[in-house]
Amino acid sequence: MRSTTPADGGPNRDVPSSQVGVELVVGEVTERTARGIAAAVNRLITSRHLPEGSRLPTVRQVARAMSVSPTTVSDAWQMLAAIGAVEGRGRQGTFVRAPVGPGAPVRYRRITEGPGHFTIDLSSGIPDAALLPNVAAVIASLPPGELTASYLDPAVLPALEAHLIAEWPFVPEAFTVVDGAMDALDRVAQQTVRMGDRVIVENPTFPPMLDLLDHLGAEVIGVPLDESGIIPAALAAALDAEPVALFCQPRAHNPTGVSTTAERAAELAALIAGSALLVVEDDHSADIATAALSSIGAHLPQRTVYVRSFSKSHGPDLRLAAIGGPTEVVRGVANRRMLGPGWSSRILQSVLLAMLRDPSTANAVNAAAAEYARRRAKVCEVLTERGVNFTGNDGINLWVEVRDERAAMLALAAHGIGVAPGEPFFVDHPARGNGGPQWIRVTTATLDDERGPGVADFIAAAAVLAPTWRS
């Protein structure tokens, strides 16, 4: 390895990207803890002294040079991986990733980089295009007048608002439409969360939600779920920290597939009633979920913002989601949008309204929901027979427990199957090797009868694989 020492005795930082010496890392460390080591390496990365593609020293090399436990260094590497600064490549080692820029969705990027590289991509969390309703036929049926509008027209088509409010789980004080579920969550969060505020989310949860809260500077508190939803005792403990908001998914939870029961929603609402907490419910899979909606907002309507989106049921490119809830929050979202996009396309709103009124579209969505449930059940049947643990019973994703996340993903990739790693979904990223369970998310939406059983067998085999490398 080529490395030199400059005249001042400090480490040489002009090291070829493929030959990073342990002295470069050790020389930057001022605090010999996992967090201190991770911070030092991250400084080297952001200052470009460790460029993209640099291979880090092994855990044992750094631990030996610093006289610390290998577990400490391993935890540091995991912290760096959690923020997207480095990535492990099995036996090849751990490498510096490409810079993502300020505010980039680092967790989300970790589960979306693979699409296109697998024969069977089960990492995406998106619906089967073949099961989506025929948008073109609905568009063709619209009268020409439905496809034009004025700058002075209401931001939300009155007929669409009336149709959606009729199906709302409570009577909202205010209502608006934005450009998809994440746009809704982003805008609601910006209205309600300030730097340093404590926010509760389910743990695990959707990675972009964690990226968003990180970007806002929130302190995130993760609460676990069981088969009925958020565990009440965990929520009660989290409420002691006086959080400002709870962001949750009432059904077909991504990634676990859990849907909150009516009893659990009532229990959670009773706990929240004595606090100042705002509840934000993201019902992203409303029309393709098999469970009925059990909304906390039905119990606490003045403290709940309910978000309903249509991407998974009616088409990802519709980019529409409805927000209903307290005036202060929802009007704040609508007013802020007037300084930006103003409104969501009324043409798309007209298309969505026509689809919601169209019997053939309703039949197609219902058929898709039933088919997704059947495909999911078929995979679950194989995993159960093989003794593999998984969670939930709703939606288009399976949360599968594996012995080692990396080993499972590599084994599936060898068969041309891509799945999402479990780590980015967690608030606190558990260090590898701690003996706890690890997970992968498998999108079952496209697993039809032709390839579903075979893929399920591969998943079951991958789930029990032990680690095949050591740092």
C-alpha positions, 0 to 999 in steps of 0.5 A: 500500500502506498502511503507517505507521512508529511513533514508535520507528522500527520497522515498523508491525505493524498491517498489513491482512492483504492488504497486507503491506509488505516493511518489516514482514518486513525489520524482523523479520530479525536474520540474513540467511540463508534460515533467519534470514529464515524464522524471522523470518517464522514469528515474525510468523505465530505472533505473529499480526502476519501473520494468515492470508491475508496475502500476503507480499512477493515474493522479489525485493522482499525480496531487494532490500530486504535486499541478499541473493540472491533464492535466499536468500529463495526458500529461506526461503519454501520452508522456511516452505512445508515446515512448513505456514506459507505456501503458494504460489498461483501468480501470486497470490503466497505467502500465510500459511496457517491456524495448525495448532496444536501437534503438527499434521501439517503435511506430511500436511495439505498432501497431504490438503486437496484431497479433495472439490474434484476430479472425479477425486481421485488425491491420497488414497493410499486404495484403491478402495472398490468393490474392498474385500471385503464386510465386512457379510456377514462381520459378519452371519455371526458368532455373537452370542458373538463380538461380546461380551467382558470387560474381563478378556479378553486384549487380543488375541484368541488365535485372531487372534494365532495366525493372524497369527503363522503368517504373520509373517516371523520369530518375534516375542518379543511381539505386540499389536494397535493401531488402524492402521498410524500408531497402531502407528508412533506408539506404537513411536516413543514407546517408542524415540525421545527428543528429539535422537535420530537416526532414519533414514527412506527419502527420500522417505517418508510425510509423517505419519512425518516429522510424527511424528518432528518432534513427538518432536524427532528428528533425521531422516536421509533415505536414498534408494532405488533400484528394489531398496530402500534404497541400501546405501551411503547406509544405511552412511553414515547408520549412522555418525551412530549412529541409534537406529532405522530406519523403513522400508516393505518393499514397495509403498513410499509414495510410490515404489512400490518393493518391497525385494528379498530380496537387498537386505534381506539386504545391509541386514541385514548392515550393520545387524548391527554397530550398535545400530539398531532396525528398524521395518518398516511393511508397510501394503499387505501383502495388495494388494502384488504383491511377496513380503515381504523382511523385514530381520526375517527376518535380525535378528528380535531387532532388528526390529519388524514392523507389518502393517495391513489398511486398504488390503486389508480396509477403512480403517475396520477400524483394526487393525494388528498389531505383533510384535517385541522384548519390550521394545518391544512390551510397552512399547506394550501396557503404555502402552495400558493407561493409555489405550484398553486394547485395540483393539476385540475386535469388530473383531478378530473381524471381521478374523479372520473375514475372514482365514479367509473364502475369499470375502474372500481371493478378493476381496483377491487380485482387488483386488491383481491389478486394482490392478496392472493399473490401475497398469501401464496408466498406466505404459504411457502414461507410458513411451510419452510419455517420462515418468519414474516409479518403482516397480512395486508398490502403488496409487501412482505417483511421477511426475517432473515438470518443475515440481510447481506447474505440473503440479498446476495443469494437472491441477487445470484438468482436475478432477484432483487429485494430491499434491505431492511436496515434503511427502514429502521429509526435506529439501525441495529449493528450487524452481529448483535444477534438480533433479527434482520429483515428484507422487504419483498414486494409481492405485487408482481409474483403471479402463479408462473413465478411466485412459488419458485421465487418464494422457495428462493426467498425461504432458502436465502432467509436462513443463510449465515454470514459469508464474510467477516470484516 
